[in-house]
Each structure stands twice: as C-alpha cells, then as structure tokens.
Amino acid sequence: NADQIPSKRSVGEEAIEEERRLLYVGFTRAEKQLFVMWYGDPSFFLRECSEEKIKEAANIRISPVYTE
C-alpha cells in the first residue's frame, strides 16, 4: 500500500532508493510464484513498475486475480 512501501521511516532519497532496490530483489528472487497485492492505493514503487519489467525481473507470468 502507498502508506507502507516505502516505509514512513525511510527519510531521504537514499533510503527510498534502498527500499526500491529491496523490492526489486524480492521480485527477482521469486522462484515459482510472485503475488503482489495491495488494498487501496498501490505504492508508487508499483505504479512506476510496468508489468513487463516485473515479468522480466522475475521471469514469471502475471495473472490478475481481481480487478475493478
């Protein structure tokens, strides 16, 4: 969610970049499945990631479970 990633404790551009890097690492470490879910507004990290970039990073197939 937008109010959780990046953490409110991350102050400054370096801290935010580190959280972005950690999220990307999480995507790339997914071995079989990657579930990306949120409630309300998605994190701006997710909004700036295209579906193609996530697929490329994790080499996975993305299937939406629920859309509005």
CORCOR-V260842 format. One record per backbone hydrogen bond with DSSP energy under -1.0 kcal/mol. NH is the residue of the N-H (numbers start at 0). CO is the residue of the C=O. If there is no record, write none. Layout:
nh=NH co=CO
nh=NH co=CO
//
This chain:
nh=1 co=40
nh=3 co=0
nh=4 co=0
nh=9 co=6
nh=15 co=11
nh=16 co=12
nh=17 co=13
nh=18 co=14
nh=19 co=15
nh=20 co=16
nh=21 co=17
nh=22 co=18
nh=23 co=19
nh=24 co=20
nh=25 co=21
nh=26 co=22
nh=27 co=23
nh=28 co=24
nh=46 co=42
nh=47 co=43
nh=53 co=49
nh=54 co=50
nh=55 co=51
nh=56 co=52
nh=57 co=53
nh=58 co=54
//
